[in-house]
């Protein structure tokens, strides 16, 4: 009789321990997935207004959650892992959207400054000084040394110094 009571008590203890452990991992998984989903919701709602520093902090928190998930992933059920993996994918989508927005903003700024940059590039390439082009507009007939120049850029005999 003592043996039957001992076996029943042991079985009950094992069952209770199993339920307790699975309950812990469920609540841990639920907390983690809830925290990830909350982070994603806040990031998505404020994506356009987050500063670079705030976005970096959001990514840092996400990475902390990912380390925790990777460490404990075996404790989660298949359904819990699927829920967290979906949330991970959503955050990665937000990261891509943020990157594309930043790229678009930089491209817009580059387009606005393109004419000046192109002019500067051409000046650098051909060796023209923008200050010279301003002075040349009214002085097409004389060179910087006082000599007169004809239309093809060669000096005329009367204005040349030898």
C-alpha positions in Angstrom: 0.0 0.0 0.0 2.8 2.4 0.8 4.3 1.6 -2.6 1.1 2.6 -4.4 0.9 5.9 -2.5 4.5 6.6 -3.2 4.0 5.9 -7.0 0.9 8.1 -7.1 2.6 10.9 -5.2 5.6 10.8 -7.6 3.4 10.8 -10.6 1.4 13.8 -9.2 4.7 15.6 -8.5 6.0 14.9 -12.0 2.7 16.1 -13.6 2.7 19.2 -11.5 6.3 20.0 -12.4 5.5 19.5 -16.1 2.5 21.7 -16.0 4.5 24.4 -14.0 7.4 24.3 -16.5 5.1 24.5 -19.6 3.1 27.3 -17.9 6.3 29.3 -17.3 7.5 28.9 -20.9 4.0 29.8 -22.2 3.9 33.0 -20.1 7.5 33.8 -20.9 6.7 33.3 -24.6 3.6 35.4 -24.3 5.4 38.2 -22.5 8.2 38.2 -25.1 5.9 38.1 -28.1 3.8 40.8 -26.4 6.8 43.0 -25.9 8.0 42.5 -29.4 4.5 43.3 -30.8 4.2 46.4 -28.6 7.6 47.6 -29.8 6.6 47.0 -33.4 3.3 48.8 -33.0 5.0 51.9 -31.4 7.7 51.9 -34.1 5.1 51.7 -36.9 2.9 54.4 -35.5 5.9 56.8 -35.1 8.1 55.6 -37.9 8.1 58.9 -39.8 8.7 61.1 -36.7 11.4 59.0 -34.9 14.8 60.7 -34.9 17.8 58.7 -35.9 18.7 58.3 -32.2 15.2 57.1 -31.3 15.3 54.6 -34.2 18.7 53.3 -33.1 17.3 52.8 -29.5 14.3 50.9 -31.0 16.6 48.7 -33.0 18.7 48.1 -29.8 15.6 47.0 -27.9 14.6 44.7 -30.7 18.1 43.1 -30.8 17.8 42.5 -27.0 14.5 40.7 -27.6 16.0 38.7 -30.4 18.9 37.5 -28.1 16.4 36.5 -25.5 14.3 34.7 -28.1 17.3 32.8 -29.6 18.4 31.8 -26.1 15.0 30.4 -25.1 13.5 29.4 -28.4 13.5 25.6 -27.6 11.3 26.3 -24.6 8.5 27.7 -26.9 5.8 25.8 -28.6 5.7 25.7 -32.4 2.8 28.2 -32.4 4.6 30.6 -30.1 7.7 30.4 -32.3 5.5 31.1 -35.4 4.0 34.1 -33.7 7.4 35.5 -32.7 8.8 34.8 -36.1 6.0 36.7 -37.7 6.7 39.7 -35.4 10.4 39.5 -36.3 9.4 39.7 -40.0 7.2 42.7 -39.4 10.0 44.5 -37.7 12.4 43.7 -40.5 9.8 45.1 -42.9 9.8 48.3 -40.8 13.6 48.5 -40.9 13.4 48.2 -44.7 10.7 50.8 -44.9 12.8 53.2 -42.7 15.9 52.6 -44.9 14.0 53.2 -48.1 12.6 56.5 -46.7 16.1 57.6 -45.6 17.4 56.7 -49.1 14.6 58.6 -50.7 15.2 61.7 -48.6 18.9 61.6 -49.4 18.2 61.2 -53.1 15.8 64.2 -53.0 18.5 66.3 -51.4 21.1 65.1 -54.0 18.7 66.0 -56.9 18.2 69.5 -55.5 22.0 70.1 -55.3 22.7 68.3 -58.6 23.0 71.3 -60.9 25.5 73.0 -58.7 27.4 69.8 -58.2 27.5 69.1 -62.0 28.7 72.6 -62.6 31.4 72.2 -60.0 32.4 68.8 -61.4 32.7 70.2 -65.0 34.7 73.2 -63.7 37.0 70.8 -61.8 37.3 68.5 -64.8 38.2 71.2 -67.4 40.1 73.4 -65.0 37.8 76.4 -65.3 37.5 78.7 -62.4 34.0 80.1 -61.8 35.5 83.5 -61.0 37.2 83.6 -64.4 33.9 83.0 -66.2 32.3 86.0 -64.4 35.2 88.2 -65.5 35.3 86.9 -69.1 31.8 88.0 -69.9 32.7 91.6 -70.5 36.3 91.3 -71.5 36.2 89.0 -74.5 38.7 91.1 -76.4 41.6 91.3 -74.0 43.6 88.7 -72.2 44.6 88.8 -68.5 48.1 90.0 -69.5 46.7 93.1 -71.3 47.3 91.7 -74.8 44.4 91.6 -77.2 43.1 88.3 -78.5 41.3 87.5 -81.7 38.3 85.2 -81.9 40.2 82.0 -82.0 42.2 82.8 -78.8 45.5 83.7 -80.4 47.1 87.0 -79.8 47.2 89.7 -82.5 50.6 91.1 -83.3 50.0 94.6 -82.1 49.0 93.7 -78.6 51.5 90.9 -78.0 54.5 91.3 -75.7 57.7 89.6 -76.6 
